[in-house]
Amino acid sequence: MGCFKAEPFLEAVAPFSSVNYGFAFLTKTPDPDQVGCGTKAPAGPCPVWDGENVYLGKAAMEGSIAVNSATTIEEASSSIVGIGEVVRMARMHPSGPKRAKITLGGWSDYARIGSAENGVKLGKLMAKFVAYTFADGVDFDMEHLTPYNRMGKEWDGLVAFVSTLRSEFDGDVSKNWVATANARKSALAAQFAKLAPWQKKEVSSFQNPRQVSCGGCQQWSSSLGD
């Protein structure tokens, strides 16, 4: 969640051809120290996904919901804005374009889909997440299905998720890629137009990014006049 510094990011990913943004969660309380499901540490609670939200942090934190059914291209979450920036810088990297995917799972998240019905919901939400951030896809880090063999049909949930996500990618996400980009551009322009002059100056580097050559190198540059 939140913002990050562009320069260290660009430097760190320079040697690679692809990057993953981690993590998006299905749990409301991600805990990197949790190992297993139970009541005695390092194990912890393993509730099944609520079927409503994909999170980028603890549910109690402001802006933690990355995407849900209410998310629109005009009212994108802060998570979509942040990951969209990762994707943009990966694509515009001075060393050449790189793929950028969103990692789902990780830490104590496990594979908590729980049912085929939830799998379909998750596939549609992650497809929307990819479409609105313009990422190249989803990286699965959904560990430890076994605890859910006592809580639901965990494999049915996983199969439904993967099948739905593939169908969404091959369907509306691909077909509407250009239309989605144009709609997002229009939404950003409308939001920018409503800002006060000092606010426009503060966010100008986000609103109008570009790359310029400088004697054999490339650097980030931006201005409201460009």
Secondary structure, DSSP 4 states (H G I P E B T S, - for coil): -----HHHHHHHHTT-SEEEEEEEBSSSS--TT--SBSSSTT-B--PPP-SS-EESS-TTSTT-EEE-TT--SSS--HHHHHHHHHHHHHHT-TT---EEEEEEE-TT------SHHHHHHHHHHHHHHHHHHT-S-EEEE----GGGGGTS-HHHHHHHHHHHHHHHIIIIIHHTHHHHHHHHHHHHHHHHHTS-HHHHHHTHHHHS-EEEEETTEEEEE--TT-
